[in-house]
Amino acid sequence: MDGAEQQAERLTYGVGAVAAVVLVLLVCLLCSRVIF
């Protein structure tokens, strides 16, 4: 049970990190569109 919980936690952090990177990239793209 403990191992499964750790794996699920790691997966959640991974998904969160990917989502954060995508959001940052989208914001950068939108800002560059506004500037140029």
mmCIF entry with sequence, helices, sheets and N, C-alpha, C, O atoms, coordinates in Angstrom:
data_MODEL
# 
_entry.id   MODEL 
# 
_entity.id                         1 
_entity.type                       polymer 
_entity.pdbx_number_of_molecules   1 
# 
_entity_poly.entity_id                      1 
_entity_poly.type                           'polypeptide(L)' 
_entity_poly.nstd_linkage                   no 
_entity_poly.nstd_monomer                   no 
_entity_poly.pdbx_seq_one_letter_code       MDGAEQQAERLTYGVGAVAAVVLVLLVCLLCSRVIF 
_entity_poly.pdbx_seq_one_letter_code_can   MDGAEQQAERLTYGVGAVAAVVLVLLVCLLCSRVIF 
_entity_poly.pdbx_strand_id                 A 
# 
loop_
_entity_poly_seq.entity_id 
_entity_poly_seq.num 
_entity_poly_seq.mon_id 
_entity_poly_seq.hetero 
1 1  MET n 
1 2  ASP n 
1 3  GLY n 
1 4  ALA n 
1 5  GLU n 
1 6  GLN n 
1 7  GLN n 
1 8  ALA n 
1 9  GLU n 
1 10 ARG n 
1 11 LEU n 
1 12 THR n 
1 13 TYR n 
1 14 GLY n 
1 15 VAL n 
1 16 GLY n 
1 17 ALA n 
1 18 VAL n 
1 19 ALA n 
1 20 ALA n 
1 21 VAL n 
1 22 VAL n 
1 23 LEU n 
1 24 VAL n 
1 25 LEU n 
1 26 LEU n 
1 27 VAL n 
1 28 CYS n 
1 29 LEU n 
1 30 LEU n 
1 31 CYS n 
1 32 SER n 
1 33 ARG n 
1 34 VAL n 
1 35 ILE n 
1 36 PHE n 
# 
_struct_asym.id          A 
_struct_asym.entity_id   1 
# 
_struct_conf.conf_type_id            HELX_P 
_struct_conf.id                      HELX_P1 
_struct_conf.pdbx_PDB_helix_id       AA1 
_struct_conf.beg_label_comp_id       ASP 
_struct_conf.beg_label_asym_id       A 
_struct_conf.beg_label_seq_id        2 
_struct_conf.pdbx_beg_PDB_ins_code   ? 
_struct_conf.end_label_comp_id       ILE 
_struct_conf.end_label_asym_id       A 
_struct_conf.end_label_seq_id        35 
_struct_conf.pdbx_end_PDB_ins_code   ? 
_struct_conf.beg_auth_comp_id        ASP 
_struct_conf.beg_auth_asym_id        A 
_struct_conf.beg_auth_seq_id         2 
_struct_conf.end_auth_comp_id        ILE 
_struct_conf.end_auth_asym_id        A 
_struct_conf.end_auth_seq_id         35 
_struct_conf.pdbx_PDB_helix_class    1 
_struct_conf.details                 ? 
_struct_conf.pdbx_PDB_helix_length   34 
# 
_struct_conf_type.id          HELX_P 
_struct_conf_type.criteria    ? 
_struct_conf_type.reference   ? 
# 
loop_
_atom_site.group_PDB 
_atom_site.id 
_atom_site.type_symbol 
_atom_site.label_atom_id 
_atom_site.label_alt_id 
_atom_site.label_comp_id 
_atom_site.label_asym_id 
_atom_site.label_entity_id 
_atom_site.label_seq_id 
_atom_site.pdbx_PDB_ins_code 
_atom_site.Cartn_x 
_atom_site.Cartn_y 
_atom_site.Cartn_z 
_atom_site.occupancy 
_atom_site.B_iso_or_equiv 
_atom_site.pdbx_formal_charge 
_atom_site.auth_seq_id 
_atom_site.auth_comp_id 
_atom_site.auth_asym_id 
_atom_site.auth_atom_id 
_atom_site.pdbx_PDB_model_num 
ATOM 1   N N  . MET A 1 1  ? 0.838 -1.200 0.000   1.00 0.00 ? 1  MET A N  1 
ATOM 2   C CA . MET A 1 1  ? 0.000 0.000  0.000   1.00 0.00 ? 1  MET A CA 1 
ATOM 3   C C  . MET A 1 1  ? 0.880 1.261  0.000   1.00 0.00 ? 1  MET A C  1 
ATOM 4   O O  . MET A 1 1  ? 0.598 2.231  -0.703  1.00 0.00 ? 1  MET A O  1 
ATOM 5   N N  . ASP A 1 2  ? 1.942 1.223  0.797   1.00 0.00 ? 2  ASP A N  1 
ATOM 6   C CA . ASP A 1 2  ? 2.820 2.383  0.889   1.00 0.00 ? 2  ASP A CA 1 
ATOM 7   C C  . ASP A 1 2  ? 3.493 2.668  -0.456  1.00 0.00 ? 2  ASP A C  1 
ATOM 8   O O  . ASP A 1 2  ? 3.604 3.820  -0.874  1.00 0.00 ? 2  ASP A O  1 
ATOM 9   N N  . GLY A 1 3  ? 3.941 1.603  -1.124  1.00 0.00 ? 3  GLY A N  1 
ATOM 10  C CA . GLY A 1 3  ? 4.592 1.767  -2.418  1.00 0.00 ? 3  GLY A CA 1 
ATOM 11  C C  . GLY A 1 3  ? 3.650 2.349  -3.444  1.00 0.00 ? 3  GLY A C  1 
ATOM 12  O O  . GLY A 1 3  ? 4.030 3.205  -4.243  1.00 0.00 ? 3  GLY A O  1 
ATOM 13  N N  . ALA A 1 4  ? 2.402 1.871  -3.418  1.00 0.00 ? 4  ALA A N  1 
ATOM 14  C CA . ALA A 1 4  ? 1.410 2.372  -4.372  1.00 0.00 ? 4  ALA A CA 1 
ATOM 15  C C  . ALA A 1 4  ? 1.137 3.849  -4.128  1.00 0.00 ? 4  ALA A C  1 
ATOM 16  O O  . ALA A 1 4  ? 0.978 4.628  -5.068  1.00 0.00 ? 4  ALA A O  1 
ATOM 17  N N  . GLU A 1 5  ? 1.085 4.225  -2.849  1.00 0.00 ? 5  GLU A N  1 
ATOM 18  C CA . GLU A 1 5  ? 0.841 5.633  -2.532  1.00 0.00 ? 5  GLU A CA 1 
ATOM 19  C C  . GLU A 1 5  ? 1.980 6.508  -3.029  1.00 0.00 ? 5  GLU A C  1 
ATOM 20  O O  . GLU A 1 5  ? 1.745 7.584  -3.578  1.00 0.00 ? 5  GLU A O  1 
ATOM 21  N N  . GLN A 1 6  ? 3.218 6.050  -2.840  1.00 0.00 ? 6  GLN A N  1 
ATOM 22  C CA . GLN A 1 6  ? 4.375 6.820  -3.309  1.00 0.00 ? 6  GLN A CA 1 
ATOM 23  C C  . GLN A 1 6  ? 4.352 6.953  -4.826  1.00 0.00 ? 6  GLN A C  1 
ATOM 24  O O  . GLN A 1 6  ? 4.655 8.018  -5.365  1.00 0.00 ? 6  GLN A O  1 
ATOM 25  N N  . GLN A 1 7  ? 3.989 5.864  -5.518  1.00 0.00 ? 7  GLN A N  1 
ATOM 26  C CA . GLN A 1 7  ? 3.948 5.902  -6.979  1.00 0.00 ? 7  GLN A CA 1 
ATOM 27  C C  . GLN A 1 7  ? 2.868 6.881  -7.445  1.00 0.00 ? 7  GLN A C  1 
ATOM 28  O O  . GLN A 1 7  ? 3.085 7.653  -8.378  1.00 0.00 ? 7  GLN A O  1 
ATOM 29  N N  . ALA A 1 8  ? 1.714 6.844  -6.797  1.00 0.00 ? 8  ALA A N  1 
ATOM 30  C CA . ALA A 1 8  ? 0.623 7.753  -7.171  1.00 0.00 ? 8  ALA A CA 1 
ATOM 31  C C  . ALA A 1 8  ? 1.032 9.203  -6.921  1.00 0.00 ? 8  ALA A C  1 
ATOM 32  O O  . ALA A 1 8  ? 0.725 10.092 -7.716  1.00 0.00 ? 8  ALA A O  1 
ATOM 33  N N  . GLU A 1 9  ? 1.737 9.431  -5.794  1.00 0.00 ? 9  GLU A N  1 
ATOM 34  C CA . GLU A 1 9  ? 2.187 10.789 -5.474  1.00 0.00 ? 9  GLU A CA 1 
ATOM 35  C C  . GLU A 1 9  ? 3.163 11.290 -6.525  1.00 0.00 ? 9  GLU A C  1 
ATOM 36  O O  . GLU A 1 9  ? 3.083 12.436 -6.966  1.00 0.00 ? 9  GLU A O  1 
ATOM 37  N N  . ARG A 1 10 ? 4.096 10.410 -6.926  1.00 0.00 ? 10 ARG A N  1 
ATOM 38  C CA . ARG A 1 10 ? 5.086 10.786 -7.941  1.00 0.00 ? 10 ARG A CA 1 
ATOM 39  C C  . ARG A 1 10 ? 4.379 11.102 -9.260  1.00 0.00 ? 10 ARG A C  1 
ATOM 40  O O  . ARG A 1 10 ? 4.727 12.070 -9.938  1.00 0.00 ? 10 ARG A O  1 
ATOM 41  N N  . LEU A 1 11 ? 3.393 10.291 -9.619  1.00 0.00 ? 11 LEU A N  1 
ATOM 42  C CA . LEU A 1 11 ? 2.650 10.507 -10.864 1.00 0.00 ? 11 LEU A CA 1 
ATOM 43  C C  . LEU A 1 11 ? 1.927 11.849 -10.822 1.00 0.00 ? 11 LEU A C  1 
ATOM 44  O O  . LEU A 1 11 ? 1.909 12.590 -11.805 1.00 0.00 ? 11 LEU A O  1 
ATOM 45  N N  . THR A 1 12 ? 1.331 12.152 -9.667  1.00 0.00 ? 12 THR A N  1 
ATOM 46  C CA . THR A 1 12 ? 0.614 13.419 -9.514  1.00 0.00 ? 12 THR A CA 1 
ATOM 47  C C  . THR A 1 12 ? 1.567 14.592 -9.675  1.00 0.00 ? 12 THR A C  1 
ATOM 48  O O  . THR A 1 12 ? 1.251 15.568 -10.355 1.00 0.00 ? 12 THR A O  1 
ATOM 49  N N  . TYR A 1 13 ? 2.749 14.492 -9.039  1.00 0.00 ? 13 TYR A N  1 
ATOM 50  C CA . TYR A 1 13 ? 3.740 15.569 -9.173  1.00 0.00 ? 13 TYR A CA 1 
ATOM 51  C C  . TYR A 1 13 ? 4.191 15.698 -10.621 1.00 0.00 ? 13 TYR A C  1 
ATOM 52  O O  . TYR A 1 13 ? 4.381 16.810 -11.113 1.00 0.00 ? 13 TYR A O  1 
ATOM 53  N N  . GLY A 1 14 ? 4.365 14.571 -11.308 1.00 0.00 ? 14 GLY A N  1 
ATOM 54  C CA . GLY A 1 14 ? 4.792 14.598 -12.705 1.00 0.00 ? 14 GLY A CA 1 
ATOM 55  C C  . GLY A 1 14 ? 3.769 15.299 -13.577 1.00 0.00 ? 14 GLY A C  1 
ATOM 56  O O  . GLY A 1 14 ? 4.119 16.144 -14.401 1.00 0.00 ? 14 GLY A O  1 
ATOM 57  N N  . VAL A 1 15 ? 2.505 14.947 -13.394 1.00 0.00 ? 15 VAL A N  1 
ATOM 58  C CA . VAL A 1 15 ? 1.438 15.570 -14.185 1.00 0.00 ? 15 VAL A CA 1 
ATOM 59  C C  . VAL A 1 15 ? 1.365 17.063 -13.881 1.00 0.00 ? 15 VAL A C  1 
ATOM 60  O O  . VAL A 1 15 ? 1.177 17.875 -14.786 1.00 0.00 ? 15 VAL A O  1 
ATOM 61  N N  . GLY A 1 16 ? 1.514 17.423 -12.602 1.00 0.00 ? 16 GLY A N  1 
ATOM 62  C CA . GLY A 1 16 ? 1.481 18.829 -12.217 1.00 0.00 ? 16 GLY A CA 1 
ATOM 63  C C  . GLY A 1 16 ? 2.633 19.605 -12.832 1.00 0.00 ? 16 GLY A C  1 
ATOM 64  O O  . GLY A 1 16 ? 2.460 20.736 -13.288 1.00 0.00 ? 16 GLY A O  1 
ATOM 65  N N  . ALA A 1 17 ? 3.819 18.985 -12.843 1.00 0.00 ? 17 ALA A N  1 
ATOM 66  C CA . ALA A 1 17 ? 4.993 19.656 -13.414 1.00 0.00 ? 17 ALA A CA 1 
ATOM 67  C C  . ALA A 1 17 ? 4.802 19.872 -14.914 1.00 0.00 ? 17 ALA A C  1 
ATOM 68  O O  . ALA A 1 17 ? 5.110 20.946 -15.429 1.00 0.00 ? 17 ALA A O  1 
ATOM 69  N N  . VAL A 1 18 ? 4.297 18.862 -15.612 1.00 0.00 ? 18 VAL A N  1 
ATOM 70  C CA . VAL A 1 18 ? 4.064 18.988 -17.054 1.00 0.00 ? 18 VAL A CA 1 
ATOM 71  C C  . VAL A 1 18 ? 3.032 20.080 -17.328 1.00 0.00 ? 18 VAL A C  1 
ATOM 72  O O  . VAL A 1 18 ? 3.204 20.887 -18.242 1.00 0.00 ? 18 VAL A O  1 
ATOM 73  N N  . ALA A 1 19 ? 1.960 20.104 -16.535 1.00 0.00 ? 19 ALA A N  1 
ATOM 74  C CA . ALA A 1 19 ? 0.917 21.114 -16.711 1.00 0.00 ? 19 ALA A CA 1 
ATOM 75  C C  . ALA A 1 19 ? 1.491 22.511 -16.483 1.00 0.00 ? 19 ALA A C  1 
ATOM 76  O O  . ALA A 1 19 ? 1.158 23.447 -17.210 1.00 0.00 ? 19 ALA A O  1 
ATOM 77  N N  . ALA A 1 20 ? 2.356 22.654 -15.471 1.00 0.00 ? 20 ALA A N  1 
ATOM 78  C CA . ALA A 1 20 ? 2.963 23.957 -15.170 1.00 0.00 ? 20 ALA A CA 1 
ATOM 79  C C  . ALA A 1 20 ? 3.837 24.417 -16.330 1.00 0.00 ? 20 ALA A C  1 
ATOM 80  O O  . ALA A 1 20 ? 3.797 25.585 -16.717 1.00 0.00 ? 20 ALA A O  1 
ATOM 81  N N  . VAL A 1 21 ? 4.629 23.499 -16.887 1.00 0.00 ? 21 VAL A N  1 
ATOM 82  C CA . VAL A 1 21 ? 5.506 23.849 -18.018 1.00 0.00 ? 21 VAL A CA 1 
ATOM 83  C C  . VAL A 1 21 ? 4.667 24.286 -19.218 1.00 0.00 ? 21 VAL A C  1 
ATOM 84  O O  . VAL A 1 21 ? 4.992 25.275 -19.875 1.00 0.00 ? 21 VAL A O  1 
ATOM 85  N N  . VAL A 1 22 ? 3.598 23.559 -19.502 1.00 0.00 ? 22 VAL A N  1 
ATOM 86  C CA . VAL A 1 22 ? 2.733 23.910 -20.630 1.00 0.00 ? 22 VAL A CA 1 
ATOM 87  C C  . VAL A 1 22 ? 2.110 25.286 -20.419 1.00 0.00 ? 22 VAL A C  1 
ATOM 88  O O  . VAL A 1 22 ? 2.035 26.088 -21.350 1.00 0.00 ? 22 VAL A O  1 
ATOM 89  N N  . LEU A 1 23 ? 1.659 25.560 -19.184 1.00 0.00 ? 23 LEU A N  1 
ATOM 90  C CA . LEU A 1 23 ? 1.066 26.864 -18.892 1.00 0.00 ? 23 LEU A CA 1 
ATOM 91  C C  . LEU A 1 23 ? 2.072 27.982 -19.085 1.00 0.00 ? 23 LEU A C  1 
ATOM 92  O O  . LEU A 1 23 ? 1.744 29.018 -19.663 1.00 0.00 ? 23 LEU A O  1 
ATOM 93  N N  . VAL A 1 24 ? 3.296 27.785 -18.606 1.00 0.00 ? 24 VAL A N  1 
ATOM 94  C CA . VAL A 1 24 ? 4.340 28.799 -18.755 1.00 0.00 ? 24 VAL A CA 1 
ATOM 95  C C  . VAL A 1 24 ? 4.624 29.049 -20.233 1.00 0.00 ? 24 VAL A C  1 
ATOM 96  O O  . VAL A 1 24 ? 4.756 30.197 -20.655 1.00 0.00 ? 24 VAL A O  1 
ATOM 97  N N  . LEU A 1 25 ? 4.717 27.975 -21.024 1.00 0.00 ? 25 LEU A N  1 
ATOM 98  C CA . LEU A 1 25 ? 4.970 28.128 -22.458 1.00 0.00 ? 25 LEU A CA 1 
ATOM 99  C C  . LEU A 1 25 ? 3.828 28.890 -23.130 1.00 0.00 ? 25 LEU A C  1 
ATOM 100 O O  . LEU A 1 25 ? 4.074 29.756 -23.970 1.00 0.00 ? 25 LEU A O  1 
ATOM 101 N N  . LEU A 1 26 ? 2.589 28.578 -22.769 1.00 0.00 ? 26 LEU A N  1 
ATOM 102 C CA . LEU A 1 26 ? 1.444 29.275 -23.355 1.00 0.00 ? 26 LEU A CA 1 
ATOM 103 C C  . LEU A 1 26 ? 1.478 30.754 -23.006 1.00 0.00 ? 26 LEU A C  1 
ATOM 104 O O  . LEU A 1 26 ? 1.228 31.602 -23.863 1.00 0.00 ? 26 LEU A O  1 
ATOM 105 N N  . VAL A 1 27 ? 1.786 31.070 -21.746 1.00 0.00 ? 27 VAL A N  1 
ATOM 106 C CA . VAL A 1 27 ? 1.857 32.472 -21.329 1.00 0.00 ? 27 VAL A CA 1 
ATOM 107 C C  . VAL A 1 27 ? 2.954 33.195 -22.102 1.00 0.00 ? 27 VAL A C  1 
ATOM 108 O O  . VAL A 1 27 ? 2.763 34.330 -22.540 1.00 0.00 ? 27 VAL A O  1 
ATOM 109 N N  . CYS A 1 28 ? 4.111 32.539 -22.273 1.00 0.00 ? 28 CYS A N  1 
ATOM 110 C CA . CYS A 1 28 ? 5.204 33.151 -23.024 1.00 0.00 ? 28 CYS A CA 1 
ATOM 111 C C  . CYS A 1 28 ? 4.792 33.403 -24.473 1.00 0.00 ? 28 CYS A C  1 
ATOM 112 O O  . CYS A 1 28 ? 5.089 34.458 -25.032 1.00 0.00 ? 28 CYS A O  1 
ATOM 113 N N  . LEU A 1 29 ? 4.113 32.440 -25.075 1.00 0.00 ? 29 LEU A N  1 
ATOM 114 C CA . LEU A 1 29 ? 3.665 32.610 -26.450 1.00 0.00 ? 29 LEU A CA 1 
ATOM 115 C C  . LEU A 1 29 ? 2.679 33.773 -26.562 1.00 0.00 ? 29 LEU A C  1 
ATOM 116 O O  . LEU A 1 29 ? 2.774 34.585 -27.482 1.00 0.00 ? 29 LEU A O  1 
ATOM 117 N N  . LEU A 1 30 ? 1.735 33.850 -25.623 1.00 0.00 ? 30 LEU A N  1 
ATOM 118 C CA . LEU A 1 30 ? 0.747 34.932 -25.652 1.00 0.00 ? 30 LEU A CA 1 
ATOM 119 C C  . LEU A 1 30 ? 1.440 36.280 -25.466 1.00 0.00 ? 30 LEU A C  1 
ATOM 120 O O  . LEU A 1 30 ? 1.103 37.247 -26.149 1.00 0.00 ? 30 LEU A O  1 
ATOM 121 N N  . CYS A 1 31 ? 2.403 36.353 -24.549 1.00 0.00 ? 31 CYS A N  1 
ATOM 122 C CA . CYS A 1 31 ? 3.103 37.612 -24.304 1.00 0.00 ? 31 CYS A CA 1 
ATOM 123 C C  . CYS A 1 31 ? 3.911 38.033 -25.537 1.00 0.00 ? 31 CYS A C  1 
ATOM 124 O O  . CYS A 1 31 ? 3.931 39.212 -25.890 1.00 0.00 ? 31 CYS A O  1 
ATOM 125 N N  . SER A 1 32 ? 4.571 37.080 -26.186 1.00 0.00 ? 32 SER A N  1 
ATOM 126 C CA . SER A 1 32 ? 5.361 37.427 -27.375 1.00 0.00 ? 32 SER A CA 1 
ATOM 127 C C  . SER A 1 32 ? 4.438 37.877 -28.503 1.00 0.00 ? 32 SER A C  1 
ATOM 128 O O  . SER A 1 32 ? 4.816 38.731 -29.305 1.00 0.00 ? 32 SER A O  1 
ATOM 129 N N  . ARG A 1 33 ? 3.236 37.316 -28.575 1.00 0.00 ? 33 ARG A N  1 
ATOM 130 C CA . ARG A 1 33 ? 2.271 37.745 -29.581 1.00 0.00 ? 33 ARG A CA 1 
ATOM 131 C C  . ARG A 1 33 ? 1.845 39.195 -29.322 1.00 0.00 ? 33 ARG A C  1 
ATOM 132 O O  . ARG A 1 33 ? 1.694 39.988 -30.251 1.00 0.00 ? 33 ARG A O  1 
ATOM 133 N N  . VAL A 1 34 ? 1.657 39.520 -28.044 1.00 0.00 ? 34 VAL A N  1 
ATOM 134 C CA . VAL A 1 34 ? 1.208 40.869 -27.678 1.00 0.00 ? 34 VAL A CA 1 
ATOM 135 C C  . VAL A 1 34 ? 2.331 41.877 -27.944 1.00 0.00 ? 34 VAL A C  1 
ATOM 136 O O  . VAL A 1 34 ? 2.078 42.977 -28.435 1.00 0.00 ? 34 VAL A O  1 
ATOM 137 N N  . ILE A 1 35 ? 3.572 41.498 -27.618 1.00 0.00 ? 35 ILE A N  1 
ATOM 138 C CA . ILE A 1 35 ? 4.710 42.430 -27.755 1.00 0.00 ? 35 ILE A CA 1 
ATOM 139 C C  . ILE A 1 35 ? 5.031 42.677 -29.232 1.00 0.00 ? 35 ILE A C  1 
ATOM 140 O O  . ILE A 1 35 ? 5.206 43.820 -29.655 1.00 0.00 ? 35 ILE A O  1 
ATOM 141 N N  . PHE A 1 36 ? 5.107 41.582 -30.017 1.00 0.00 ? 36 PHE A N  1 
ATOM 142 C CA . PHE A 1 36 ? 5.497 41.740 -31.430 1.00 0.00 ? 36 PHE A CA 1 
ATOM 143 C C  . PHE A 1 36 ? 4.290 41.887 -32.347 1.00 0.00 ? 36 PHE A C  1 
ATOM 144 O O  . PHE A 1 36 ? 4.449 42.027 -33.559 1.00 0.00 ? 36 PHE A O  1 
# 
